[in-house]
């Protein structure tokens, strides 16, 4: 785990760190206070990743709109 502020992490860095946090919590071999700190960091990392994914989806939607393609529509199978 890094001491770098969550807001300074790239999506890839945040995902890698989130995986480490989850692994540590799943092992269950950390003290209660450290578990709480890990959980808080994990929640912040998850929020950052979710926000970055939403931004990416919005950018893709803008590109699709500029190309005249439908946005937010899932084609029906067989049609």
ChimeraX commands (.cxc) that place a marker at each C-alpha (Angstrom):
marker #1 position 0.00,0.00,0.00 radius 0.5
marker #1 position 1.21,3.49,-0.78 radius 0.5
marker #1 position 1.00,6.64,1.30 radius 0.5
marker #1 position 0.11,8.60,-1.83 radius 0.5
marker #1 position -3.21,10.43,-1.47 radius 0.5
marker #1 position -6.03,8.56,-3.20 radius 0.5
marker #1 position -6.87,11.61,-5.29 radius 0.5
marker #1 position -3.36,11.55,-6.80 radius 0.5
marker #1 position -3.63,7.95,-8.05 radius 0.5
marker #1 position -4.36,6.92,-11.60 radius 0.5
marker #1 position -7.17,4.45,-12.23 radius 0.5
marker #1 position -4.66,1.63,-12.68 radius 0.5
marker #1 position -2.78,2.50,-9.49 radius 0.5
marker #1 position -6.03,2.72,-7.52 radius 0.5
marker #1 position -7.26,-0.65,-8.83 radius 0.5
marker #1 position -3.96,-2.35,-7.98 radius 0.5
marker #1 position -3.98,-0.90,-4.49 radius 0.5
marker #1 position -7.65,-1.80,-4.01 radius 0.5
marker #1 position -6.83,-5.41,-4.89 radius 0.5
marker #1 position -4.08,-5.40,-2.24 radius 0.5
marker #1 position -6.44,-3.93,0.35 radius 0.5
marker #1 position -9.08,-6.56,-0.38 radius 0.5
marker #1 position -6.49,-9.35,-0.17 radius 0.5
marker #1 position -5.26,-8.10,3.22 radius 0.5
marker #1 position -8.79,-7.80,4.57 radius 0.5
marker #1 position -9.76,-11.26,3.29 radius 0.5
marker #1 position -6.73,-12.86,4.95 radius 0.5
marker #1 position -7.97,-11.49,8.26 radius 0.5
marker #1 position -4.53,-11.38,9.84 radius 0.5
marker #1 position -4.43,-7.64,10.56 radius 0.5
marker #1 position -5.33,-5.92,13.79 radius 0.5
marker #1 position -8.75,-4.33,14.16 radius 0.5
marker #1 position -7.49,-0.75,13.90 radius 0.5
marker #1 position -5.49,-1.58,10.79 radius 0.5
marker #1 position -8.53,-3.34,9.31 radius 0.5
marker #1 position -10.59,-0.20,9.82 radius 0.5
marker #1 position -7.89,1.93,8.17 radius 0.5
marker #1 position -7.66,-0.53,5.28 radius 0.5
marker #1 position -11.44,-0.53,4.87 radius 0.5
marker #1 position -11.54,3.29,4.80 radius 0.5
marker #1 position -8.74,3.40,2.22 radius 0.5
marker #1 position -10.50,0.71,0.19 radius 0.5
marker #1 position -13.75,2.68,0.20 radius 0.5
marker #1 position -11.92,5.78,-1.02 radius 0.5
marker #1 position -10.15,3.78,-3.73 radius 0.5
marker #1 position -13.45,2.24,-4.85 radius 0.5
marker #1 position -15.07,5.67,-5.06 radius 0.5
marker #1 position -12.15,7.02,-7.10 radius 0.5
marker #1 position -12.28,4.08,-9.53 radius 0.5
marker #1 position -16.05,4.39,-9.92 radius 0.5
marker #1 position -15.72,8.11,-10.63 radius 0.5
marker #1 position -12.98,7.58,-13.22 radius 0.5
marker #1 position -15.03,4.86,-14.93 radius 0.5
marker #1 position -18.05,7.17,-15.05 radius 0.5
marker #1 position -15.91,9.92,-16.60 radius 0.5
marker #1 position -14.63,7.47,-19.22 radius 0.5
marker #1 position -18.17,6.33,-20.05 radius 0.5
marker #1 position -19.28,9.94,-20.45 radius 0.5
marker #1 position -16.36,10.63,-22.81 radius 0.5
marker #1 position -17.27,7.58,-24.90 radius 0.5
marker #1 position -20.90,8.75,-24.99 radius 0.5
marker #1 position -19.77,12.18,-26.25 radius 0.5
marker #1 position -17.68,10.56,-28.96 radius 0.5
marker #1 position -20.62,8.37,-29.99 radius 0.5
marker #1 position -22.97,11.38,-30.09 radius 0.5
marker #1 position -20.49,13.33,-32.21 radius 0.5
marker #1 position -20.41,10.36,-34.61 radius 0.5
marker #1 position -24.21,10.32,-34.75 radius 0.5
marker #1 position -24.55,7.02,-32.93 radius 0.5
marker #1 position -27.21,6.24,-30.35 radius 0.5
marker #1 position -26.14,6.54,-26.74 radius 0.5
marker #1 position -27.47,4.46,-23.89 radius 0.5
marker #1 position -29.33,2.05,-26.12 radius 0.5
marker #1 position -28.66,-1.66,-26.01 radius 0.5
marker #1 position -29.61,-3.50,-29.19 radius 0.5
marker #1 position -32.18,-6.25,-28.83 radius 0.5
marker #1 position -30.83,-9.67,-29.70 radius 0.5
marker #1 position -31.91,-10.83,-33.13 radius 0.5
marker #1 position -32.89,-7.39,-34.39 radius 0.5
marker link #1:1,2 radius 0.2
marker link #1:2,3 radius 0.2
marker link #1:3,4 radius 0.2
marker link #1:4,5 radius 0.2
marker link #1:5,6 radius 0.2
marker link #1:6,7 radius 0.2
marker link #1:7,8 radius 0.2
marker link #1:8,9 radius 0.2
marker link #1:9,10 radius 0.2
marker link #1:10,11 radius 0.2
marker link #1:11,12 radius 0.2
marker link #1:12,13 radius 0.2
marker link #1:13,14 radius 0.2
marker link #1:14,15 radius 0.2
marker link #1:15,16 radius 0.2
marker link #1:16,17 radius 0.2
marker link #1:17,18 radius 0.2
marker link #1:18,19 radius 0.2
marker link #1:19,20 radius 0.2
marker link #1:20,21 radius 0.2
marker link #1:21,22 radius 0.2
marker link #1:22,23 radius 0.2
marker link #1:23,24 radius 0.2
marker link #1:24,25 radius 0.2
marker link #1:25,26 radius 0.2
marker link #1:26,27 radius 0.2
marker link #1:27,28 radius 0.2
marker link #1:28,29 radius 0.2
marker link #1:29,30 radius 0.2
marker link #1:30,31 radius 0.2
marker link #1:31,32 radius 0.2
marker link #1:32,33 radius 0.2
marker link #1:33,34 radius 0.2
marker link #1:34,35 radius 0.2
marker link #1:35,36 radius 0.2
marker link #1:36,37 radius 0.2
marker link #1:37,38 radius 0.2
marker link #1:38,39 radius 0.2
marker link #1:39,40 radius 0.2
marker link #1:40,41 radius 0.2
marker link #1:41,42 radius 0.2
marker link #1:42,43 radius 0.2
marker link #1:43,44 radius 0.2
marker link #1:44,45 radius 0.2
marker link #1:45,46 radius 0.2
marker link #1:46,47 radius 0.2
marker link #1:47,48 radius 0.2
marker link #1:48,49 radius 0.2
marker link #1:49,50 radius 0.2
marker link #1:50,51 radius 0.2
marker link #1:51,52 radius 0.2
marker link #1:52,53 radius 0.2
marker link #1:53,54 radius 0.2
marker link #1:54,55 radius 0.2
marker link #1:55,56 radius 0.2
marker link #1:56,57 radius 0.2
marker link #1:57,58 radius 0.2
marker link #1:58,59 radius 0.2
marker link #1:59,60 radius 0.2
marker link #1:60,61 radius 0.2
marker link #1:61,62 radius 0.2
marker link #1:62,63 radius 0.2
marker link #1:63,64 radius 0.2
marker link #1:64,65 radius 0.2
marker link #1:65,66 radius 0.2
marker link #1:66,67 radius 0.2
marker link #1:67,68 radius 0.2
marker link #1:68,69 radius 0.2
marker link #1:69,70 radius 0.2
marker link #1:70,71 radius 0.2
marker link #1:71,72 radius 0.2
marker link #1:72,73 radius 0.2
marker link #1:73,74 radius 0.2
marker link #1:74,75 radius 0.2
marker link #1:75,76 radius 0.2
marker link #1:76,77 radius 0.2
marker link #1:77,78 radius 0.2
marker link #1:78,79 radius 0.2
view
